[in-house]
Amino acid sequence: MTGRNLKIASTGLIGILLLALFYPTLKWLLGEWLGNDYYSHGPLVPLISAFLAWRLWIKWLPEQRRIKPATIGLLPLGAGLIVYLYALLQRAYFAASLAMIIIIAGLVWYLLGTAALRRFAFPIGFLVFMIPLPFIEPLSVPLAQITGAMSAAIVRLLGVPITVNGAQISLPNAELVVGAQCSGLRSIVTLMTLVGLVIFLVEGAWWKKLLLALSSIVIAALGNVVRVASLLVVANIWGADAAFK
């Protein structure tokens, strides 16, 4: 077997072993993507990450002679593996998902070296956006109430008598309940994934990229407040059924 064929066989074997190791976590992620409205974009994240890694790999081909495996990569690889296996035993799939990314980073570091880890840092780190955060759904209810209160304040400025009691909003022509779907978290989570990708693709100072990320959250939240306020105005004029058709 030639050296090239041996390298291909070794890469294929590593890929099969990783798929077998990660199968329980990947199965959980797939279930979350299909059943969690906040992470319906999840399947796109590993595809985008793989495409970016492939593009970076193609550009790096002329420099592959400089590949210098780094033994220090065994540290995150081993630590990630221990955390991953423990998380699986505890059925803590969120922690297992994070550990999976650490294992991938450690494997790249160990096999390809420090330069490769720096080059592929973003595609690896971007995988974080595919993992459903455990606090998103619990956060949706209080955030929806805040959105309702702010939207009601805007409508009140238009001269509409409106009262807010928790999630309950009372209009002269309608009684509404501001549910979790009004929190705007779905659009914020998706937007942050998109912004993360844009930050990587565009050039500029780091502080400008940070400003872009923070402003996107504020714009998405304010946009959602305006959306809910407009629905309240419609509900006040034509009724709740017209607002939420």
Backbone as CSV, one residue per row, in Angstrom:
resi,resn,N_x,N_y,N_z,CA_x,CA_y,CA_z,C_x,C_y,C_z
1,MET,0.848,-1.194,0.000,0.000,0.000,0.000,0.886,1.249,0.000
2,THR,0.607,2.168,-0.923,1.399,3.383,-1.015,1.097,4.304,0.153
3,GLY,1.980,5.295,0.309,1.791,6.239,1.391,0.492,7.004,1.279
4,ARG,0.112,7.365,0.040,-1.134,8.110,-0.180,-2.341,7.246,0.197
5,ASN,-2.326,5.987,-0.253,-3.436,5.094,0.068,-3.531,4.834,1.569
6,LEU,-2.369,4.745,2.212,-2.355,4.535,3.655,-2.959,5.729,4.382
7,LYS,-2.651,6.934,3.874,-3.199,8.146,4.491,-4.712,8.189,4.322
8,ILE,-5.195,7.823,3.125,-6.638,7.817,2.873,-7.334,6.794,3.770
9,ALA,-6.724,5.595,3.877,-7.309,4.546,4.718,-7.339,4.965,6.183
10,SER,-6.268,5.604,6.639,-6.206,6.052,8.029,-7.258,7.120,8.301
11,THR,-7.408,8.050,7.349,-8.416,9.103,7.505,-9.812,8.514,7.546
12,GLY,-10.073,7.544,6.660,-11.377,6.895,6.641,-11.677,6.154,7.931
13,LEU,-10.652,5.481,8.467,-10.824,4.738,9.716,-11.125,5.684,10.876
14,ILE,-10.400,6.804,10.928,-10.643,7.790,11.983,-12.063,8.340,11.881
15,GLY,-12.492,8.606,10.641,-13.849,9.111,10.435,-14.908,8.130,10.911
16,ILE,-14.731,6.847,10.612,-15.688,5.818,11.037,-15.730,5.707,12.559
17,LEU,-14.550,5.733,13.190,-14.488,5.643,14.647,-15.162,6.850,15.302
18,LEU,-14.950,8.039,14.725,-15.581,9.235,15.285,-17.094,9.173,15.146
19,LEU,-17.579,8.712,13.996,-19.030,8.589,13.802,-19.625,7.606,14.803
20,ALA,-18.938,6.499,15.032,-19.423,5.518,16.013,-19.431,6.114,17.418
21,LEU,-18.380,6.865,17.738,-18.279,7.476,19.064,-19.339,8.550,19.264
22,PHE,-19.555,9.355,18.228,-20.458,10.495,18.343,-21.914,10.143,18.044
23,TYR,-22.193,8.915,17.667,-23.546,8.550,17.219,-24.633,8.936,18.218
24,PRO,-24.511,8.609,19.520,-25.593,8.978,20.457,-25.848,10.478,20.508
25,THR,-24.770,11.256,20.471,-24.922,12.714,20.541,-25.490,13.266,19.240
26,LEU,-25.037,12.736,18.112,-25.573,13.183,16.829,-27.059,12.837,16.707
27,LYS,-27.445,11.702,17.243,-28.857,11.313,17.237,-29.679,12.284,18.069
28,TRP,-29.144,12.673,19.237,-29.833,13.654,20.082,-29.943,15.006,19.384
29,LEU,-28.858,15.426,18.745,-28.873,16.704,18.031,-29.918,16.695,16.925
30,LEU,-29.987,15.602,16.185,-30.967,15.509,15.102,-32.387,15.620,15.648
31,GLY,-32.650,14.951,16.772,-33.968,15.052,17.389,-34.291,16.472,17.824
32,GLU,-33.288,17.173,18.355,-33.489,18.568,18.763,-33.740,19.464,17.561
33,TRP,-32.996,19.259,16.491,-33.183,20.080,15.286,-34.584,19.910,14.710
34,LEU,-35.105,18.698,14.782,-36.423,18.426,14.211,-37.555,18.856,15.139
35,GLY,-37.290,18.883,16.453,-38.359,19.184,17.398,-38.245,20.504,18.129
36,ASN,-37.109,21.174,18.016,-36.890,22.435,18.714,-36.977,23.587,17.715
37,ASP,-38.030,24.394,17.838,-38.243,25.484,16.879,-37.110,26.494,16.879
38,TYR,-36.409,26.610,17.997,-35.337,27.596,18.089,-34.083,27.152,17.326
39,TYR,-33.996,25.860,17.019,-32.787,25.345,16.361,-33.107,24.566,15.096
40,SER,-34.136,25.009,14.378,-34.456,24.367,13.099,-33.358,24.603,12.065
41,HIS,-32.500,25.615,12.318,-31.375,25.883,11.417,-30.179,24.975,11.708
42,GLY,-30.273,24.170,12.765,-29.150,23.361,13.220,-28.480,22.505,12.160
43,PRO,-29.248,21.798,11.289,-28.595,20.940,10.297,-27.683,21.688,9.325
44,LEU,-27.938,22.986,9.152,-27.111,23.763,8.222,-25.725,24.057,8.785
45,VAL,-25.621,24.111,10.103,-24.361,24.514,10.732,-23.218,23.554,10.414
46,PRO,-23.353,22.223,10.635,-22.234,21.334,10.291,-21.932,21.310,8.799
47,LEU,-22.946,21.513,7.958,-22.708,21.556,6.512,-21.869,22.781,6.148
48,ILE,-22.229,23.930,6.722,-21.460,25.154,6.469,-20.046,25.007,7.017
49,SER,-19.933,24.450,8.201,-18.622,24.252,8.820,-17.746,23.341,7.962
50,ALA,-18.331,22.251,7.465,-17.573,21.320,6.622,-17.140,21.992,5.312
51,PHE,-18.019,22.815,4.746,-17.673,23.515,3.505,-16.529,24.499,3.729
52,LEU,-16.597,25.255,4.830,-15.528,26.212,5.137,-14.209,25.489,5.381
53,ALA,-14.272,24.365,6.101,-13.055,23.594,6.373,-12.462,23.052,5.072
54,TRP,-13.329,22.600,4.175,-12.850,22.097,2.877,-12.189,23.203,2.077
55,ARG,-12.790,24.402,2.050,-12.192,25.534,1.329,-10.837,25.896,1.917
56,LEU,-10.752,25.926,3.232,-9.480,26.242,3.881,-8.445,25.157,3.616
57,TRP,-8.894,23.902,3.558,-7.986,22.791,3.286,-7.409,22.889,1.877
58,ILE,-8.248,23.236,0.915,-7.788,23.382,-0.474,-6.736,24.480,-0.569
59,LYS,-6.982,25.597,0.113,-6.022,26.701,0.080,-4.724,26.334,0.798
60,TRP,-4.809,25.383,1.710,-3.662,25.018,2.526,-2.827,23.911,1.878
61,LEU,-3.321,23.328,0.796,-2.620,22.209,0.153,-1.152,22.493,-0.146
62,PRO,-0.825,23.674,-0.712,0.596,23.934,-1.004,1.480,23.965,0.243
63,GLU,0.868,24.185,1.410,1.662,24.308,2.633,1.657,23.027,3.464
64,GLN,1.055,21.953,2.960,0.903,20.754,3.779,2.229,20.093,4.132
65,ARG,3.259,20.443,3.392,4.572,19.902,3.764,5.021,20.426,5.115
66,ARG,4.380,21.511,5.574,4.742,22.106,6.857,3.973,21.485,8.023
67,ILE,3.164,20.477,7.742,2.397,19.830,8.806,3.342,19.254,9.856
68,LYS,3.138,19.679,11.092,3.957,19.195,12.205,3.030,18.780,13.341
69,PRO,2.726,17.484,13.429,1.849,17.008,14.515,2.325,17.512,15.867
70,ALA,1.366,17.895,16.698,1.681,18.462,18.015,1.183,17.529,19.108
71,THR,2.102,16.995,19.879,1.742,16.064,20.952,0.852,16.731,21.993
72,ILE,0.983,18.045,22.148,0.183,18.751,23.145,-1.306,18.640,22.842
73,GLY,-1.631,18.343,21.596,-3.031,18.170,21.227,-3.701,17.007,21.932
74,LEU,-2.880,16.091,22.472,-3.442,14.963,23.209,-4.140,15.414,24.502
75,LEU,-3.726,16.579,25.036,-4.336,17.072,26.274,-5.817,17.408,26.088
76,PRO,-6.176,18.297,25.145,-7.617,18.549,24.943,-8.340,17.326,24.393
77,LEU,-7.636,16.529,23.593,-8.256,15.323,23.050,-8.645,14.367,24.174
78,GLY,-7.719,14.118,25.097,-7.998,13.222,26.214,-9.036,13.788,27.164
79,ALA,-8.901,15.093,27.486,-9.850,15.728,28.401,-11.256,15.734,27.801
80,GLY,-11.331,16.060,26.512,-12.629,16.071,25.838,-13.259,14.697,25.810
81,LEU,-12.434,13.672,25.611,-12.939,12.303,25.565,-13.484,11.873,26.926
82,ILE,-12.779,12.222,27.988,-13.236,11.871,29.340,-14.569,12.552,29.652
83,VAL,-14.633,13.860,29.369,-15.874,14.607,29.615,-17.012,14.048,28.764
84,TYR,-16.694,13.721,27.513,-17.715,13.216,26.592,-18.318,11.904,27.112
85,LEU,-17.462,10.968,27.479,-17.944,9.663,27.946,-18.730,9.806,29.252
86,TYR,-18.266,10.667,30.156,-18.986,10.891,31.406,-20.355,11.526,31.131
87,ALA,-20.376,12.500,30.207,-21.648,13.159,29.859,-22.629,12.158,29.249
88,LEU,-22.129,11.240,28.436,-23.006,10.214,27.862,-23.604,9.342,28.956
89,LEU,-22.790,8.964,29.925,-23.293,8.134,31.021,-24.379,8.865,31.806
90,GLN,-24.250,10.181,31.907,-25.224,10.993,32.639,-26.370,11.464,31.743
91,ARG,-26.311,11.085,30.467,-27.300,11.549,29.476,-27.341,13.087,29.410
92,ALA,-26.202,13.706,29.642,-26.079,15.160,29.548,-25.592,15.495,28.136
93,TYR,-26.501,15.469,27.186,-26.110,15.564,25.786,-25.615,16.954,25.389
94,PHE,-26.056,17.976,26.111,-25.525,19.312,25.833,-24.029,19.355,26.126
95,ALA,-23.638,18.833,27.297,-22.215,18.776,27.651,-21.460,17.855,26.703
96,ALA,-22.081,16.759,26.308,-21.439,15.838,25.372,-21.194,16.507,24.019
97,SER,-22.130,17.354,23.604,-21.974,18.064,22.329,-20.794,19.019,22.369
98,LEU,-20.656,19.738,23.486,-19.516,20.642,23.634,-18.205,19.856,23.678
99,ALA,-18.215,18.732,24.400,-17.016,17.899,24.477,-16.650,17.332,23.112
100,MET,-17.650,17.056,22.297,-17.408,16.557,20.948,-16.585,17.559,20.130
101,ILE,-16.908,18.829,20.272,-16.166,19.870,19.555,-14.734,19.948,20.072
102,ILE,-14.556,19.805,21.383,-13.207,19.810,21.963,-12.396,18.632,21.440
103,ILE,-13.030,17.467,21.304,-12.344,16.288,20.770,-11.884,16.542,19.335
104,ILE,-12.744,17.141,18.539,-12.380,17.438,17.146,-11.202,18.401,17.101
105,ALA,-11.259,19.450,17.937,-10.165,20.419,17.971,-8.864,19.757,18.418
106,GLY,-8.941,18.915,19.447,-7.744,18.219,19.921,-7.177,17.281,18.887
107,LEU,-8.047,16.628,18.134,-7.597,15.705,17.093,-6.877,16.447,15.970
108,VAL,-7.435,17.586,15.572,-6.786,18.418,14.543,-5.435,18.908,15.040
109,TRP,-5.406,19.341,16.284,-4.159,19.850,16.863,-3.090,18.760,16.907
110,TYR,-3.483,17.562,17.339,-2.533,16.467,17.478,-2.033,15.952,16.122
111,LEU,-2.929,15.782,15.171,-2.550,15.184,13.889,-1.923,16.170,12.911
112,LEU,-2.404,17.430,12.935,-1.980,18.392,11.914,-1.126,19.525,12.459
113,GLY,-1.149,19.754,13.759,-0.278,20.764,14.337,-0.994,22.056,14.702
114,THR,-0.230,22.935,15.331,-0.771,24.200,15.825,-1.234,25.111,14.696
115,ALA,-0.466,25.173,13.611,-0.844,26.025,12.478,-2.191,25.600,11.902
116,ALA,-2.419,24.304,11.811,-3.685,23.809,11.283,-4.838,24.147,12.218
117,LEU,-4.601,24.037,13.526,-5.651,24.368,14.484,-6.056,25.828,14.360
118,ARG,-5.068,26.710,14.205,-5.390,28.122,14.022,-6.178,28.334,12.736
119,ARG,-5.793,27.644,11.688,-6.464,27.815,10.395,-7.908,27.331,10.435
120,PHE,-8.134,26.222,11.124,-9.468,25.634,11.150,-10.244,25.988,12.416
121,ALA,-9.780,26.977,13.140,-10.422,27.349,14.402,-11.874,27.767,14.192
122,PHE,-12.128,28.570,13.158,-13.511,29.036,12.982,-14.461,27.919,12.580
123,PRO,-14.145,27.102,11.559,-15.073,26.005,11.236,-15.364,25.094,12.416
124,ILE,-14.351,24.866,13.260,-14.572,24.023,14.434,-15.437,24.765,15.458
125,GLY,-15.079,26.009,15.750,-15.836,26.791,16.725,-17.261,27.081,16.274
126,PHE,-17.464,27.198,14.964,-18.791,27.503,14.426,-19.797,26.410,14.775
127,LEU,-19.303,25.203,15.034,-20.182,24.087,15.390,-20.965,24.353,16.669
128,VAL,-20.507,25.288,17.485,-21.218,25.624,18.726,-22.644,26.072,18.416
129,PHE,-22.842,26.720,17.271,-24.162,27.241,16.927,-25.172,26.140,16.606
130,MET,-24.714,24.909,16.464,-25.654,23.816,16.178,-26.190,23.196,17.468
131,ILE,-25.616,23.569,18.618,-25.975,22.948,19.891,-27.082,23.751,20.576
132,PRO,-28.233,23.142,20.829,-29.316,23.852,21.532,-28.897,24.225,22.952
133,LEU,-28.935,25.498,23.255,-28.575,25.965,24.586,-29.702,25.635,25.566
134,PRO,-29.395,25.075,26.728,-30.446,24.618,27.647,-31.278,25.737,28.253
135,PHE,-30.779,26.975,28.227,-31.510,28.060,28.876,-32.387,28.845,27.909
136,ILE,-32.392,28.486,26.618,-33.146,29.259,25.632,-34.650,29.168,25.883
137,GLU,-35.181,27.959,25.984,-36.625,27.815,26.182,-37.101,28.414,27.506
138,PRO,-36.428,28.171,28.649,-36.869,28.831,29.887,-36.806,30.355,29.806
139,LEU,-35.881,30.874,29.012,-35.726,32.320,28.898,-36.834,32.944,28.053
140,SER,-37.496,32.144,27.225,-38.475,32.694,26.286,-39.680,33.312,26.995
141,VAL,-40.122,32.722,28.105,-41.318,33.236,28.791,-41.076,34.616,29.416
142,PRO,-40.037,34.804,30.263,-39.822,36.158,30.793,-39.495,37.174,29.706
143,LEU,-38.778,36.752,28.673,-38.465,37.687,27.597,-39.735,38.074,26.833
144,ALA,-40.661,37.136,26.688,-41.934,37.448,26.035,-42.718,38.469,26.852
145,GLN,-42.664,38.355,28.182,-43.370,39.314,29.030,-42.749,40.706,28.931
146,ILE,-41.432,40.758,28.852,-40.758,42.049,28.676,-41.134,42.649,27.327
147,THR,-41.153,41.810,26.300,-41.544,42.274,24.967,-42.972,42.807,24.989
148,GLY,-43.858,42.085,25.679,-45.244,42.533,25.769,-45.367,43.876,26.468
149,ALA,-44.618,44.061,27.550,-44.675,45.326,28.289,-44.149,46.488,27.441
150,MET,-43.051,46.271,26.736,-42.482,47.324,25.888,-43.408,47.630,24.717
151,SER,-43.994,46.598,24.130,-44.917,46.810,23.011,-46.151,47.570,23.468
152,ALA,-46.652,47.212,24.660,-47.814,47.909,25.204,-47.506,49.381,25.446
153,ALA,-46.287,49.674,25.903,-45.895,51.069,26.136,-45.919,51.863,24.834
154,ILE,-45.473,51.238,23.740,-45.499,51.912,22.442,-46.937,52.184,22.011
155,VAL,-47.789,51.175,22.163,-49.197,51.333,21.772,-49.883,52.387,22.640
156,ARG,-49.506,52.439,23.908,-50.089,53.424,24.818,-49.746,54.846,24.365
157,LEU,-48.565,55.022,23.762,-48.176,56.341,23.248,-49.082,56.790,22.100
158,LEU,-49.726,55.822,21.446,-50.636,56.145,20.346,-52.037,56.485,20.831
159,GLY,-52.209,56.504,22.154,-53.497,56.872,22.726,-54.441,55.714,22.965
160,VAL,-53.949,54.510,22.833,-54.791,53.331,23.039,-54.734,52.927,24.506
161,PRO,-55.866,52.845,25.177,-55.863,52.390,26.576,-55.537,50.899,26.647
162,ILE,-54.483,50.564,27.319,-54.021,49.190,27.355,-53.424,48.895,28.722
163,THR,-53.719,47.734,29.237,-53.177,47.332,30.527,-52.453,45.997,30.379
164,VAL,-51.411,45.839,31.186,-50.591,44.629,31.130,-50.535,44.009,32.516
165,ASN,-50.823,42.730,32.580,-50.735,41.989,33.842,-49.992,40.688,33.566
166,GLY,-48.671,40.729,33.742,-47.862,39.564,33.393,-47.882,39.318,31.903
167,ALA,-48.374,38.147,31.508,-48.460,37.827,30.084,-49.794,38.252,29.490
168,GLN,-50.720,38.724,30.344,-52.052,39.115,29.881,-52.059,40.582,29.465
169,ILE,-52.551,40.855,28.263,-52.672,42.222,27.759,-54.136,42.489,27.445
170,SER,-54.663,43.576,28.008,-56.074,43.924,27.819,-56.189,45.173,26.958
171,LEU,-56.919,45.025,25.847,-57.238,46.126,24.946,-58.738,46.371,24.999
172,PRO,-59.194,47.544,24.545,-60.644,47.785,24.543,-61.408,46.738,23.747
173,ASN,-60.801,46.209,22.682,-61.509,45.272,21.811,-60.991,43.838,21.889
174,ALA,-60.014,43.578,22.753,-59.429,42.235,22.750,-58.683,41.956,24.048
175,GLU,-58.639,40.680,24.364,-57.821,40.180,25.474,-56.780,39.230,24.874
176,LEU,-55.502,39.508,25.123,-54.433,38.733,24.511,-53.481,38.198,25.569
177,VAL,-52.856,37.081,25.239,-51.804,36.514,26.073,-50.526,36.477,25.256
178,VAL,-49.492,37.111,25.755,-48.206,37.134,25.065,-47.471,35.837,25.392
179,GLY,-47.387,34.939,24.423,-46.759,33.646,24.636,-45.281,33.655,24.313
180,ALA,-44.669,32.481,24.491,-43.229,32.351,24.255,-42.853,32.654,22.821
181,GLN,-43.803,32.429,21.885,-43.497,32.675,20.479,-43.301,34.160,20.184
182,CYS,-43.710,35.016,21.128,-43.534,36.462,20.952,-42.220,36.963,21.541
183,SER,-41.407,36.071,22.076,-40.161,36.497,22.727,-39.121,37.004,21.738
184,GLY,-39.197,36.530,20.494,-38.204,36.918,19.492,-36.923,36.121,19.562
185,LEU,-36.866,35.138,20.481,-35.640,34.357,20.635,-35.318,33.536,19.395
186,ARG,-36.348,33.066,18.708,-36.105,32.253,17.529,-35.305,33.028,16.485
187,SER,-35.726,34.262,16.229,-35.016,35.072,15.238,-33.646,35.494,15.751
188,ILE,-33.523,35.728,17.062,-32.240,36.140,17.624,-31.218,35.012,17.508
189,VAL,-31.626,33.777,17.848,-30.714,32.634,17.780,-30.249,32.401,16.345
190,THR,-31.196,32.457,15.409,-30.843,32.258,14.001,-29.953,33.384,13.497
191,LEU,-30.290,34.605,13.898,-29.507,35.767,13.459,-28.083,35.704,13.985
192,MET,-27.902,35.256,15.227,-26.560,35.166,15.783,-25.703,34.158,15.013
193,THR,-26.329,33.073,14.570,-25.605,32.106,13.740,-25.159,32.754,12.437
194,LEU,-26.067,33.501,11.818,-25.742,34.172,10.560,-24.671,35.234,10.763
195,VAL,-24.784,35.985,11.864,-23.799,37.034,12.148,-22.423,36.423,12.385
196,GLY,-22.379,35.279,13.085,-21.104,34.600,13.299,-20.422,34.258,11.992
197,LEU,-21.203,33.809,11.017,-20.656,33.478,9.706,-20.190,34.730,8.974
198,VAL,-20.989,35.794,9.045,-20.628,37.048,8.368,-19.346,37.624,8.948
199,ILE,-19.212,37.570,10.280,-18.015,38.100,10.934,-16.763,37.398,10.427
200,PHE,-16.877,36.096,10.182,-15.722,35.342,9.670,-15.410,35.722,8.221
201,LEU,-16.442,35.963,7.426,-16.248,36.185,5.993,-15.787,37.598,5.664
202,VAL,-16.242,38.590,6.438,-15.884,39.969,6.127,-14.578,40.346,6.808
203,GLU,-13.919,41.320,6.252,-12.676,41.807,6.826,-12.944,43.064,7.640
204,GLY,-12.125,43.275,8.653,-12.287,44.458,9.482,-11.692,44.251,10.857
205,ALA,-11.640,45.318,11.636,-11.096,45.265,12.986,-11.999,44.415,13.886
206,TRP,-11.415,43.794,14.894,-12.185,42.900,15.768,-13.287,43.640,16.507
207,TRP,-13.013,44.920,16.881,-14.013,45.644,17.642,-15.219,46.001,16.777
208,LYS,-14.978,46.181,15.471,-16.099,46.432,14.562,-16.963,45.180,14.425
209,LYS,-16.315,44.024,14.376,-17.056,42.767,14.286,-17.852,42.514,15.565
210,LEU,-17.249,42.853,16.709,-17.948,42.697,17.982,-19.154,43.631,18.048
211,LEU,-18.966,44.847,17.563,-20.061,45.820,17.538,-21.194,45.320,16.647
212,LEU,-20.835,44.718,15.522,-21.838,44.159,14.615,-22.639,43.062,15.307
213,ALA,-21.959,42.187,16.042,-22.643,41.093,16.725,-23.606,41.620,17.790
214,LEU,-23.134,42.583,18.599,-23.973,43.121,19.667,-25.150,43.910,19.113
215,SER,-24.895,44.706,18.075,-25.967,45.517,17.497,-27.026,44.644,16.842
216,SER,-26.619,43.499,16.304,-27.594,42.617,15.663,-28.600,42.090,16.672
217,ILE,-28.134,41.809,17.897,-29.041,41.339,18.942,-30.042,42.436,19.308
218,VAL,-29.530,43.665,19.473,-30.395,44.789,19.840,-31.416,45.056,18.736
219,ILE,-30.962,45.052,17.480,-31.861,45.321,16.358,-32.947,44.246,16.265
220,ALA,-32.554,42.980,16.448,-33.536,41.889,16.384,-34.563,42.018,17.503
221,ALA,-34.102,42.365,18.712,-35.021,42.504,19.850,-35.977,43.675,19.646
222,LEU,-35.455,44.823,19.205,-36.308,45.983,18.968,-37.278,45.737,17.817
223,GLY,-36.797,45.053,16.791,-37.672,44.720,15.670,-38.830,43.842,16.116
224,ASN,-38.575,42.933,17.035,-39.632,42.070,17.539,-40.636,42.861,18.371
225,VAL,-40.145,43.841,19.144,-41.040,44.694,19.930,-41.976,45.472,19.004
226,VAL,-41.414,46.013,17.931,-42.232,46.757,16.963,-43.258,45.833,16.312
227,ARG,-42.850,44.595,16.018,-43.767,43.626,15.403,-44.952,43.335,16.317
228,VAL,-44.661,43.081,17.599,-45.737,42.787,18.549,-46.624,44.013,18.746
229,ALA,-46.005,45.193,18.785,-46.791,46.423,18.936,-47.748,46.607,17.766
230,SER,-47.279,46.318,16.549,-48.148,46.446,15.379,-49.310,45.457,15.448
231,LEU,-49.048,44.241,15.982,-50.122,43.265,16.148,-51.151,43.744,17.167
232,LEU,-50.682,44.410,18.211,-51.598,44.943,19.210,-52.477,46.035,18.619
233,VAL,-51.916,46.861,17.769,-52.698,47.915,17.106,-53.770,47.297,16.222
234,VAL,-53.383,46.282,15.440,-54.353,45.596,14.576,-55.451,44.947,15.414
235,ALA,-55.039,44.305,16.531,-56.023,43.659,17.397,-56.984,44.671,17.994
236,ASN,-56.491,45.865,18.310,-57.352,46.899,18.885,-58.373,47.405,17.866
237,ILE,-57.996,47.429,16.593,-58.882,47.971,15.553,-59.819,46.908,15.005
238,TRP,-59.265,45.747,14.662,-60.048,44.715,13.973,-60.263,43.441,14.788
239,GLY,-59.676,43.374,15.979,-59.878,42.198,16.818,-58.682,41.258,16.808
240,ALA,-58.656,40.376,17.807,-57.500,39.471,17.958,-57.371,38.498,16.806
241,ASP,-58.496,38.046,16.259,-58.433,37.083,15.159,-57.725,37.664,13.939
242,ALA,-58.001,38.930,13.654,-57.359,39.587,12.503,-55.864,39.755,12.731
243,ALA,-55.454,40.001,13.964,-54.036,40.238,14.261,-53.197,38.980,14.136
244,PHE,-53.779,37.857,14.477,-52.975,36.644,14.544,-53.332,35.616,13.463
245,LYS,-53.962,36.065,12.378,-54.214,35.179,11.242,-52.923,34.889,10.514
